[in-house]
Amino acid sequence: MSEIKTAAETENWDTVIKPHSSLFNLQLAEMWHYRDLLLLFVKRDFAAQYKQTILGPLWHLIQPLFTTAIFLLLFSKIANIPTDGIPPVLFYMSGIALWNYFSSCLTSTSNTFVANAGIFGKVYFPRLVLPLSVVLSNIIRLGIQFMLLLITIVWFRLVKGFPIQISVLWLWLPLLVLLIAGIGLGLGIIISSLTTKYRDFTVLMAFLIQLLMYVSPIGYPLSYLSKSKYKVIINLNPLSSIIEAFRYILFHKGNPDLSGLLYSFCFMVVSLFIGLLIFSKVEKTFMDTV
């Protein structure tokens, strides 16, 4: 042992890999050193989504267009649900853009450990790089769909005279995206950590995503539920106030709930804290169970 210790001490190591000394040790400085790897994973995630497909990135546009058409048929034509004075196409498209970003972040992040077990077993890097890359790569997808939404808004302005009101409130849009990204990342890390031992969460995720979509104000405004006893359930969804605020900033319609946004912020902080806490604990042993 003394010979090994002496040899190790005489070597001039560049990097020392050792287990975390505390439960909540994220080593954020180390994350910064691996920023180039993070960008590589972002490029990989975005390119791999529709690799070997005919239409490629066009699916980022086709999917929200078809979803908007279905929502238009179900909620506007059949159910005849009002949209707070916003043209139904713009109303649904704006909600779908945010929802797609959240669901993609949550679904992909929740499968991080299982999907990348082969990489984790061969080379060392901060494990948080992968869930962060998922969140960042999906921002590119959100940007494409947001541009589609802006083009549609301009079309409604030129053809149907729908007013466009660009104000300083637009500066709050990145903060709303940050809120949704944080919630998706926090919940995704929690589920990803639990999935390493309990694979049932993989099946449960697909089911929960479908349910959560219906309790989010995507196909209907919160004002439509003003006299409904079920509005409390919708308000418990941290995405509800974010989606409503997003529409208010774009169209100046509806009443954004500042207390709801504060609730969404607190939900994001708590979910991130719990997620990172569980992540730090599971990270040490997940290769034995994944």
C-alpha positions in Angstrom: 0.0 0.0 0.0 2.8 2.4 0.8 4.4 1.8 -2.6 1.1 2.5 -4.3 0.5 5.6 -2.3 4.1 6.9 -3.0 3.6 6.3 -6.7 0.3 8.2 -6.7 1.8 11.1 -4.8 4.7 11.3 -7.2 2.5 11.4 -10.3 1.3 14.8 -11.6 -2.4 14.0 -12.2 -4.4 16.4 -14.4 -7.8 15.1 -13.2 -8.8 13.2 -10.1 -12.1 11.3 -10.1 -13.5 10.6 -6.7 -17.0 10.1 -5.1 -18.8 13.1 -3.9 -18.1 14.0 -0.3 -21.6 15.2 0.5 -25.1 14.4 -0.7 -25.8 17.8 -2.3 -22.5 18.4 -4.2 -23.3 19.3 -7.8 -19.8 20.5 -8.8 -21.1 23.3 -11.0 -17.5 24.5 -11.7 -16.8 21.2 -13.3 -19.9 21.6 -15.4 -18.5 24.7 -16.9 -15.3 22.9 -17.8 -17.4 20.4 -19.8 -19.3 23.1 -21.7 -17.9 22.0 -25.1 -19.2 18.5 -24.4 -22.6 20.0 -23.5 -22.7 21.8 -26.9 -21.8 18.5 -28.7 -24.7 16.7 -26.9 -27.0 19.6 -27.9 -26.1 19.1 -31.6 -26.4 15.3 -31.3 -29.9 15.5 -29.7 -31.2 17.9 -32.3 -29.7 16.1 -35.3 -30.8 12.6 -34.0 -34.5 13.5 -33.6 -35.4 13.1 -37.2 -32.3 11.5 -38.6 -32.9 9.2 -41.6 -36.3 10.8 -42.2 -37.5 12.2 -45.5 -38.8 15.6 -44.2 -36.2 16.0 -41.4 -36.6 19.3 -39.4 -39.8 20.0 -41.3 -41.5 17.8 -38.7 -40.9 20.6 -36.2 -43.4 22.6 -38.3 -45.8 19.8 -39.4 -46.5 18.5 -35.9 -47.8 21.7 -34.4 -49.8 22.5 -37.6 -51.6 19.1 -37.5 -52.1 19.4 -33.7 -53.6 22.9 -34.2 -55.9 21.6 -36.8 -57.2 18.8 -34.4 -57.7 21.4 -31.6 -59.5 23.7 -34.0 -61.9 20.9 -34.9 -62.5 19.6 -31.4 -62.5 22.7 -29.2 -63.6 25.4 -31.6 -65.9 23.7 -34.1 -67.4 20.9 -32.0 -67.2 22.1 -28.4 -67.5 25.8 -29.4 -65.2 26.9 -26.6 -64.3 30.7 -26.7 -60.7 31.8 -27.0 -60.7 35.2 -25.1 -61.0 37.2 -28.4 -57.9 35.6 -29.8 -58.3 33.9 -33.3 -58.6 30.1 -32.5 -55.6 29.2 -34.7 -53.3 31.6 -32.8 -54.7 30.6 -29.5 -54.1 26.9 -30.0 -50.8 27.3 -31.7 -49.3 29.5 -28.9 -50.3 26.9 -26.3 -49.1 24.0 -28.3 -45.7 25.6 -28.8 -45.1 25.9 -25.1 -46.6 22.5 -24.3 -44.4 20.7 -26.9 -41.3 22.2 -25.3 -42.3 21.1 -21.8 -43.4 17.6 -22.8 -40.2 17.1 -24.9 -38.0 18.3 -22.0 -39.8 16.1 -19.5 -40.0 13.0 -21.6 -36.4 13.0 -22.8 -34.9 14.0 -19.5 -36.8 11.3 -17.6 -35.1 8.7 -19.8 -31.6 10.1 -19.5 -30.0 7.4 -17.3 -31.5 4.4 -19.1 -31.0 5.7 -22.6 -27.3 6.7 -22.0 -26.2 3.9 -19.8 -23.7 2.7 -22.4 -22.0 6.1 -22.4 -22.0 6.4 -18.6 -20.3 3.1 -18.3 -17.4 3.9 -20.6 -16.3 7.5 -19.9 -16.6 10.0 -17.1 -18.2 13.4 -17.4 -20.7 15.3 -15.1 -23.9 13.4 -15.5 -26.0 16.6 -15.4 -24.6 17.5 -18.8 -27.0 15.1 -20.5 -30.3 16.4 -19.1 -29.1 20.0 -19.6 -28.4 19.2 -23.3 -31.9 17.9 -23.7 -33.4 21.2 -22.4 -31.1 23.3 -24.6 -31.6 21.2 -27.8 -35.4 21.5 -27.4 -35.1 25.3 -27.2 -34.0 25.1 -30.9 -37.3 23.3 -31.6 -39.2 25.8 -29.6 -37.6 28.6 -31.6 -38.6 27.1 -34.9 -42.2 26.7 -33.7 -42.2 30.2 -32.3 -41.1 31.6 -35.7 -44.0 29.7 -37.2 -46.3 31.3 -34.7 -45.0 34.8 -35.6 -45.4 34.2 -39.3 -49.0 33.1 -38.6 -49.6 36.3 -36.5 -48.3 38.5 -39.3 -50.6 36.6 -41.8 -53.6 37.3 -39.6 -52.6 41.0 -39.4 -52.2 41.4 -43.1 -55.2 39.3 -44.2 -57.7 39.7 -41.3 -56.5 42.9 -39.7 -55.7 41.2 -36.3 -53.7 43.8 -34.3 -50.1 43.1 -33.4 -48.9 44.7 -30.2 -45.2 44.4 -29.7 -44.3 45.9 -26.3 -41.7 45.7 -23.6 -43.7 42.8 -22.2 -42.0 40.6 -24.9 -38.9 40.8 -22.8 -40.6 38.5 -20.3 -40.9 35.7 -22.9 -37.4 34.2 -22.1 -38.3 34.2 -18.4 -41.5 32.2 -19.1 -39.4 29.7 -21.2 -36.9 29.5 -18.4 -39.7 28.7 -16.0 -41.0 25.9 -18.2 -37.5 24.6 -18.8 -36.8 24.5 -15.0 -40.0 22.7 -14.3 -39.4 20.1 -17.0 -35.8 19.6 -15.9 -36.6 19.3 -12.3 -39.5 16.8 -12.8 -37.5 14.9 -15.5 -34.5 14.5 -13.2 -36.7 13.1 -10.4 -38.3 10.6 -12.7 -35.0 9.7 -14.4 -33.4 9.0 -11.0 -36.3 6.8 -10.0 -36.5 5.0 -13.3 -33.0 3.5 -12.7 -34.5 1.2 -10.1 -38.2 1.2 -10.9 -38.9 0.9 -14.7 -42.6 1.3 -14.1 -42.1 5.1 -14.3 -41.2 4.7 -17.9 -44.7 3.5 -18.7 -46.3 5.9 -16.2 -44.6 8.9 -17.9 -46.5 8.4 -21.2 -49.8 8.2 -19.3 -49.1 11.2 -17.1 -48.1 13.4 -20.1 -51.4 12.7 -21.8 -53.4 13.6 -18.6 -51.3 16.7 -17.9 -52.1 18.1 -21.4 -55.8 18.0 -20.7 -55.4 19.9 -17.4 -53.4 22.6 -19.1 -55.2 25.6 -20.7 -54.1 24.7 -24.2 -57.5 24.1 -25.8 -59.4 26.5 -23.5 -58.7 29.7 -21.6 -58.8 29.9 -17.8 -61.7 32.4 -18.0 -63.8 29.6 -19.5 -63.6 27.9 -16.1 -64.2 31.0 -14.0 -67.4 29.5 -12.5 -66.3 25.9 -12.5 -65.4 24.0 -9.4 -62.6 22.3 -11.3 -60.7 25.5 -11.8 -58.8 24.8 -8.6 -57.4 21.6 -10.2 -56.2 23.6 -13.3 -54.6 26.2 -11.1 -52.6 23.6 -9.3 -50.9 22.9 -12.6 -47.8 25.1 -12.6 -48.0 25.4 -16.4 -51.4 27.1 -16.4 -50.3 30.5 -15.4 -47.3 30.4 -17.7 -49.3 29.6 -20.7 -51.9 32.3 -19.9 -49.1 34.9 -19.4 -47.5 33.8 -22.7 -50.8 34.5 -24.5 -51.3 37.8 -22.7 -47.8 39.0 -23.7 -48.4 38.1 -27.4 -52.0 39.1 -27.8 -52.8 41.4 -24.8 -55.9 39.3 -24.1 -56.9 37.8 -20.8 -55.7 38.5 -17.3 -52.3 37.1 -16.3 -52.2 35.8 -12.7 -49.1 37.1 -11.0 -49.7 35.0 -7.9 -49.9 32.0 -10.3 -46.6 32.9 -11.8 -45.1 33.1 -8.3 -46.5 29.7 -7.6 -44.9 28.4 -10.8 -41.6 29.8 -9.8 -41.7 28.2 -6.4 -42.8 24.9 -7.9 -39.7 25.1 -10.3 -37.3 25.9 -7.4 -38.7 23.0 -5.3 -38.7 20.5 -8.1 -35.2 21.4 -9.1 -34.0 21.2 -5.5 -35.6 17.8 -4.9 -34.5 16.5 -8.3 -30.9 17.5 -7.8 -30.9 16.1 -4.3 -32.2 12.7 -5.6 -29.8 12.9 -8.6 -26.8 13.4 -6.3 -27.8 10.3 -4.3 -28.6 8.0 -7.2 -25.6 9.1 -9.3 -23.2 7.1 -7.1 -24.9 3.8 -7.6 -27.2 4.0 -10.7 -24.7 2.0 -12.9 -25.4 -1.0 -10.7 -29.1 -0.9 -11.3 -29.7 0.6 -14.7 
